[in-house]
Amino acid sequence: MLKRTALIAVTLLVTTGAASSTEFGISGLNMGMNPDQIEQAALKISPEWKWSGFNKWSIASGEEYVANGRWKNADPMTRSMDTIDFVFSGIGSGNGLIALKREILFGDDMSKVPSGKTVAESLFAKFGEPSLRDQQGESYHLVWRFDEAGKITKTENWGNCQHMPDAAGLKIDPSCGLFVVASISSDSVGYAGRLNLLMIDHTRAAESQPLDEKYAEESVTAKKAKVLSNSVKAPAL
């Protein structure tokens, strides 16, 4: 049931903290993983998780790859829900995860709901002291920005860093590095109501884009050559 899963999901945010892009993620859902690996990792969180949306793109060769997807699990009895949206790079770069967005609604079963402070501390344990921290009561707005060396940096001019990219790698700014932003809303007594977490590997996305474009262009060239070599005779004119 999600009332159990949501709480476990927050606990699983805490792992050995490393800002390495190859091992950076949440709950075993790491940047660079392909869709099959993401599916296996998600099922380790809960076997009840299922794709509620799965979008594939194709290139001229006819090859398909996963552009984006969504995992979702909900418990209508407690009005709790856990949703993760994924964005992947293209075939040329290995169809790896470049961004994810997670939303947890903790629901009405207060015996299963952590405090906003507990959720924030879980994130601090995972990512370290944030680049930006804004707190009002037990509600938080937190930003982490990591450079290529995996060190937390300042957050000047980071407005473009928080836009969820599309599968073509648009809205990517390499200067943003690896970017995480989290918002935690809590009620007047401190219970967490909602966690919104966005993670984008701008560096990986920027490096993937030219590889994906080159692969797609080569696919078009190969397709054209095949069409010309197999072209049927023109009709009598």
C-alpha positions, 0 to 999 in steps of 0.5 A, spaced: 500 500 500 502 507 498 501 509 505 507 504 507 510 506 500 510 513 501 514 513 508 519 508 505 520 512 499 522 518 503 527 513 507 530 511 501 532 518 499 538 517 504 544 513 501 551 514 501 551 521 499 555 522 492 554 527 487 557 523 482 553 523 476 554 516 475 551 514 482 547 520 483 539 520 484 534 518 489 532 511 491 536 507 486 533 511 480 540 514 478 542 519 472 544 515 466 540 509 467 536 506 461 529 505 461 530 498 463 534 499 469 529 505 471 524 500 471 528 494 475 530 500 480 523 502 481 520 495 482 525 495 488 521 501 491 514 497 490 512 492 486 505 495 485 509 501 481 506 501 474 507 506 468 501 510 467 505 513 461 510 511 456 512 515 450 517 512 445 520 516 439 522 513 433 528 515 428 528 514 420 531 507 421 525 505 425 529 504 431 525 506 437 527 509 444 524 511 450 523 519 451 520 519 457 515 516 462 511 516 469 511 511 474 505 512 479 502 509 485 496 511 489 492 509 495 485 512 494 483 510 501 488 515 504 489 519 498 496 518 498 500 518 492 507 517 489 509 520 482 515 520 478 516 523 471 523 521 467 526 524 461 531 520 457 536 522 452 536 519 445 539 513 442 546 516 440 548 517 448 545 510 450 538 513 452 540 514 459 536 518 464 537 526 464 532 528 469 526 526 474 521 529 477 518 526 483 511 528 487 509 525 494 502 526 497 503 523 504 495 523 505 491 522 511 493 517 515 497 521 520 500 515 523 504 514 516 506 521 515 513 524 517 514 531 519 516 536 514 523 537 518 524 529 517 523 530 510 528 536 510 533 532 514 533 526 509 534 530 504 540 534 507 543 527 509 542 525 502 545 531 498 548 535 503 547 542 506 543 546 500 546 552 496 539 555 498 535 554 504 528 558 505 524 555 511 518 558 513 515 554 519 516 546 517 515 548 510 522 548 506 524 550 499 531 547 498 536 548 492 542 544 490 547 545 485 553 541 483 559 543 479 562 538 474 567 535 480 561 534 484 561 540 489 556 544 491 556 551 488 552 558 489 546 559 486 546 565 482 542 566 475 539 559 476 533 560 474 534 556 467 536 550 471 529 548 474 526 547 467 524 540 466 527 538 459 524 535 454 527 528 450 530 532 445 535 535 450 532 542 450 532 547 456 539 545 458 544 549 460 551 546 461 553 551 466 547 549 471 551 542 472 547 537 476 541 541 479 536 539 485 530 543 487 526 541 493 519 544 496 516 541 502 509 543 504 507 542 511 501 543 516 501 548 522 503 542 526 509 540 522 506 534 518 508 534 511 503 534 506 507 534 499 514 533 497 516 536 490 523 534 488 526 536 481 533 533 479 536 535 472 543 533 470 544 539 465 551 536 464 549 529 461 544 532 457 548 537 454 553 532 452 548 527 450 545 532 445 550 532 440 551 524 440 543 523 439 543 528 433 549 525 430 546 518 430 539 521 428 542 524 422 546 518 420 540 514 421 537 519 415 543 518 411 542 511 411 535 511 410 535 515 404 541 511 401 536 505 402 530 508 399 535 510 393 538 503 392 531 500 392 527 505 388 522 502 384 521 504 377 518 510 375 511 510 372 510 511 364 509 518 363 
